[in-house]
Amino acid sequence: MTGYEFCGGYWWIFPLVMIIFCFFFMRGCFGRRMCGWGVGYGFGESAMDVLSKRYAKGEIDQKEYEEKKRELGK
């Protein structure tokens, strides 16, 4: 090894992998629960949107939905 053959000439793979990793990590950190690997309630959604999604998923019943809808309308 003369010093010019660091890692057998494949030294460029490490920075390339780091750039790709950083791109995918930063791509989803704004508005997602797990930095791009899951879908959450984003920062751009209103409280009414979140309430409607919860009702559609069945997390809350109609009575609770109407109650919270009235509170949000105030």
GUVEXZA-886051 format. One record per atom (N, C-alpha, C): residue number from 1; residue in one letter; chain; atom name; y, x negated, z. Coordinates in Angstrom, 1 decimal, padded with zeros to 4 digits, always signed. Last residue first. Layout:
<recs>
 keza ronu marmar drendo      y      x      z
  NUM    A      A     CA      Y      X      Z
...
</recs>
This chain:
<recs>
 keza ronu marmar drendo      y      x      z
   74    K      A      N +027.4 +065.7 +018.8
   74    K      A     CA +028.7 +065.7 +019.7
   74    K      A      C +029.6 +064.6 +019.4
   73    G      A      N +025.1 +065.1 +017.5
   73    G      A     CA +026.2 +065.8 +016.8
   73    G      A      C +027.5 +065.9 +017.5
   72    L      A      N +023.4 +064.1 +019.3
   72    L      A     CA +024.0 +063.2 +018.4
   72    L      A      C +025.1 +063.8 +017.6
   71    E      A      N +022.6 +066.5 +020.6
   71    E      A     CA +023.3 +065.4 +021.4
   71    E      A      C +024.0 +064.4 +020.4
   70    R      A      N +021.2 +067.8 +018.6
   70    R      A     CA +022.4 +068.4 +019.1
   70    R      A      C +023.3 +067.3 +019.9
   69    K      A      N +019.1 +066.0 +018.4
   69    K      A     CA +020.0 +066.2 +017.2
   69    K      A      C +021.3 +066.8 +017.6
   68    K      A      N +017.8 +066.3 +020.8
   68    K      A     CA +018.5 +065.0 +020.5
   68    K      A      C +019.4 +065.1 +019.3
   67    E      A      N +016.9 +068.9 +020.4
   67    E      A     CA +017.7 +068.6 +021.5
   67    E      A      C +018.5 +067.3 +021.3
   66    E      A      N +015.3 +068.7 +018.1
   66    E      A     CA +016.5 +069.6 +018.1
   66    E      A      C +017.4 +069.2 +019.2
   65    Y      A      N +013.3 +067.0 +019.2
   65    Y      A     CA +014.1 +066.6 +018.0
   65    Y      A      C +015.4 +067.4 +017.9
   64    E      A      N +012.2 +068.4 +021.2
   64    E      A     CA +012.9 +067.2 +021.6
   64    E      A      C +013.8 +066.8 +020.4
   63    K      A      N +011.0 +070.5 +019.7
   63    K      A     CA +012.0 +070.8 +020.7
   63    K      A      C +012.8 +069.6 +021.1
   62    Q      A      N +009.2 +069.2 +018.0
   62    Q      A     CA +010.4 +069.9 +017.4
   62    Q      A      C +011.5 +070.1 +018.5
   61    D      A      N +008.3 +065.9 +019.4
   61    D      A     CA +008.0 +067.3 +018.9
   61    D      A      C +009.3 +067.9 +018.5
   60    I      A      N +007.8 +062.5 +018.2
   60    I      A     CA +008.5 +063.5 +019.1
   60    I      A      C +008.2 +064.9 +018.5
   59    E      A      N +006.1 +061.3 +016.5
   59    E      A     CA +006.3 +060.7 +017.8
   59    E      A      C +007.0 +061.6 +018.8
   58    G      A      N +005.7 +062.1 +013.9
   58    G      A     CA +005.0 +062.8 +014.9
   58    G      A      C +005.2 +062.2 +016.3
   57    K      A      N +007.1 +061.1 +011.8
   57    K      A     CA +005.9 +060.4 +012.2
   57    K      A      C +005.1 +061.1 +013.3
   56    A      A      N +009.3 +062.8 +011.8
   56    A      A     CA +008.4 +062.8 +010.7
   56    A      A      C +007.0 +062.1 +011.0
   55    Y      A      N +010.5 +061.9 +014.1
   55    Y      A     CA +010.0 +063.3 +014.1
   55    Y      A      C +009.0 +063.4 +012.9
   54    R      A      N +011.3 +059.3 +013.4
   54    R      A     CA +010.4 +059.5 +014.6
   54    R      A      C +009.7 +060.9 +014.5
   53    K      A      N +013.0 +059.9 +011.3
   53    K      A     CA +011.8 +059.2 +011.1
   53    K      A      C +010.8 +059.4 +012.2
   52    S      A      N +015.1 +061.2 +012.7
   52    S      A     CA +014.3 +061.9 +011.7
   52    S      A      C +013.0 +061.2 +011.3
   51    L      A      N +016.0 +059.1 +014.3
   51    L      A     CA +015.4 +060.3 +014.9
   51    L      A      C +014.6 +061.1 +013.9
   50    V      A      N +016.9 +057.3 +012.3
   50    V      A     CA +015.8 +056.9 +013.2
   50    V      A      C +015.1 +058.1 +013.8
   49    D      A      N +019.0 +058.9 +011.3
   49    D      A     CA +017.9 +058.4 +010.4
   49    D      A      C +016.7 +058.1 +011.3
   48    M      A      N +020.7 +059.1 +013.5
   48    M      A     CA +020.0 +060.3 +013.0
   48    M      A      C +018.9 +059.9 +012.1
   47    A      A      N +021.5 +056.5 +013.9
   47    A      A     CA +020.7 +057.1 +014.9
   47    A      A      C +020.0 +058.3 +014.4
   46    S      A      N +021.3 +054.8 +010.7
   46    S      A     CA +022.0 +055.5 +011.7
   46    S      A      C +021.0 +056.0 +012.7
   45    E      A      N +020.4 +051.5 +009.6
   45    E      A     CA +020.1 +052.9 +009.8
   45    E      A      C +020.9 +053.5 +010.9
   44    G      A      N +020.8 +048.7 +009.5
   44    G      A     CA +021.6 +049.6 +008.7
   44    G      A      C +021.4 +051.1 +008.8
   43    F      A      N +018.8 +047.4 +010.8
   43    F      A     CA +020.2 +047.5 +011.5
   43    F      A      C +021.1 +048.5 +010.7
   42    G      A      N +015.6 +049.1 +010.6
   42    G      A     CA +016.6 +048.2 +010.2
   42    G      A      C +018.0 +048.4 +010.9
   41    Y      A      N +012.8 +049.4 +012.2
   41    Y      A     CA +014.0 +050.2 +012.0
   41    Y      A      C +015.2 +049.3 +011.8
   40    G      A      N +010.4 +047.4 +010.3
   40    G      A     CA +011.0 +048.1 +011.6
   40    G      A      C +012.1 +049.0 +011.2
   39    V      A      N +007.6 +046.0 +009.0
   39    V      A     CA +008.8 +046.9 +008.7
   39    V      A      C +009.2 +047.6 +010.0
   38    G      A      N +006.8 +042.6 +008.8
   38    G      A     CA +006.6 +043.9 +009.3
   38    G      A      C +007.8 +044.8 +009.0
   37    W      A      N +007.5 +040.0 +008.1
   37    W      A     CA +006.1 +040.4 +008.0
   37    W      A      C +005.8 +041.7 +008.6
   36    G      A      N +010.2 +039.5 +008.4
   36    G      A     CA +009.7 +039.7 +007.0
   36    G      A      C +008.2 +040.1 +007.0
   35    C      A      N +010.5 +039.2 +011.2
   35    C      A     CA +011.0 +038.3 +010.3
   35    C      A      C +010.3 +038.4 +008.9
   34    M      A      N +009.6 +041.6 +012.5
   34    M      A     CA +008.8 +040.4 +012.6
   34    M      A      C +009.2 +039.4 +011.5
   33    R      A      N +011.5 +043.7 +012.1
   33    R      A     CA +010.9 +043.4 +013.4
   33    R      A      C +010.3 +042.0 +013.5
   32    R      A      N +014.5 +043.3 +010.2
   32    R      A     CA +013.0 +043.5 +010.3
   32    R      A      C +012.6 +043.1 +011.7
   31    G      A      N +017.1 +042.6 +010.0
   31    G      A     CA +016.7 +044.0 +009.8
   31    G      A      C +015.3 +044.3 +009.9
   30    F      A      N +016.8 +039.5 +009.1
   30    F      A     CA +017.9 +040.4 +009.3
   30    F      A      C +017.4 +041.8 +009.0
   29    C      A      N +014.5 +038.1 +008.5
   29    C      A     CA +014.9 +038.1 +009.8
   29    C      A      C +016.1 +039.1 +010.1
   28    G      A      N +013.6 +037.7 +005.9
   28    G      A     CA +013.3 +038.9 +006.5
   28    G      A      C +013.8 +039.0 +007.9
   27    R      A      N +014.4 +035.1 +005.0
   27    R      A     CA +014.5 +036.3 +004.1
   27    R      A      C +014.4 +037.6 +004.9
   26    M      A      N +013.7 +033.1 +006.7
   26    M      A     CA +015.1 +033.7 +006.8
   26    M      A      C +015.2 +034.9 +006.0
   25    F      A      N +011.0 +032.7 +005.9
   25    F      A     CA +011.4 +033.0 +007.3
   25    F      A      C +012.7 +033.7 +007.4
   24    F      A      N +011.2 +032.1 +003.2
   24    F      A     CA +010.4 +033.3 +003.6
   24    F      A      C +010.8 +033.7 +005.1
   23    F      A      N +012.8 +029.7 +003.4
   23    F      A     CA +013.2 +030.8 +002.6
   23    F      A      C +012.5 +032.1 +003.0
   22    C      A      N +011.2 +028.0 +005.0
   22    C      A     CA +012.5 +028.5 +005.5
   22    C      A      C +013.0 +029.7 +004.7
   21    F      A      N +009.0 +027.6 +003.3
   21    F      A     CA +008.8 +028.2 +004.6
   21    F      A      C +010.1 +028.8 +005.1
   20    I      A      N +010.2 +026.3 +001.2
   20    I      A     CA +009.6 +027.6 +000.9
   20    I      A      C +009.4 +028.3 +002.3
   19    I      A      N +011.0 +024.0 +002.5
   19    I      A     CA +012.0 +024.8 +001.9
   19    I      A      C +011.5 +026.2 +001.6
   18    M      A      N +008.5 +022.9 +003.3
   18    M      A     CA +009.5 +023.3 +004.3
   18    M      A      C +010.6 +024.2 +003.7
   17    V      A      N +007.4 +022.4 +000.8
   17    V      A     CA +006.7 +023.4 +001.7
   17    V      A      C +007.7 +023.8 +002.8
   16    L      A      N +009.1 +020.3 +000.0
   16    L      A     CA +009.0 +021.6 -000.8
   16    L      A      C +008.4 +022.7 +000.1
   15    P      A      N +008.7 +018.3 +001.9
   15    P      A     CA +010.0 +019.0 +001.8
   15    P      A      C +009.9 +020.3 +001.0
   14    F      A      N +005.8 +017.8 +001.3
   14    F      A     CA +006.3 +018.2 +002.6
   14    F      A      C +007.7 +018.9 +002.5
   13    I      A      N +005.7 +016.9 -001.4
   13    I      A     CA +005.1 +018.2 -001.0
   13    I      A      C +005.6 +018.7 +000.3
   12    W      A      N +006.6 +014.4 -001.8
   12    W      A     CA +007.5 +015.5 -002.2
   12    W      A      C +006.9 +016.8 -001.8
   11    W      A      N +004.5 +012.6 -001.4
   11    W      A     CA +005.5 +012.8 -000.3
   11    W      A      C +006.4 +014.0 -000.6
   10    Y      A      N +002.4 +011.8 -003.0
   10    Y      A     CA +002.6 +013.2 -002.7
   10    Y      A      C +003.5 +013.5 -001.6
    9    G      A      N +001.8 +009.1 -003.1
    9    G      A     CA +002.6 +009.7 -004.1
    9    G      A      C +002.9 +011.2 -004.0
    8    G      A      N +000.3 +008.5 -000.8
    8    G      A     CA -000.4 +008.5 -002.1
    8    G      A      C +000.5 +009.1 -003.3
    7    C      A      N +002.0 +008.4 +001.3
    7    C      A     CA +001.1 +009.5 +001.2
    7    C      A      C +000.5 +009.6 -000.2
    6    F      A      N +003.9 +006.1 -000.4
    6    F      A     CA +003.8 +006.9 +000.8
    6    F      A      C +003.0 +008.2 +000.6
    5    E      A      N +004.2 +003.9 -002.1
    5    E      A     CA +003.1 +004.9 -002.3
    5    E      A      C +002.9 +005.7 -001.0
    4    Y      A      N +005.8 +001.9 -001.6
    4    Y      A     CA +006.3 +002.9 -002.6
    4    Y      A      C +005.3 +004.0 -002.8
    3    G      A      N +004.5 +000.3 +000.0
    3    G      A     CA +005.6 +000.9 +000.6
    3    G      A      C +006.2 +002.0 -000.4
    2    T      A      N +002.1 -000.7 -000.9
    2    T      A     CA +003.3 -001.5 -001.1
    2    T      A      C +004.5 -000.9 -000.5
    1    M      A      N -001.2 -000.9 +000.0
    1    M      A     CA +000.0 +000.0 +000.0
    1    M      A      C +001.2 -000.9 +000.0
</recs>
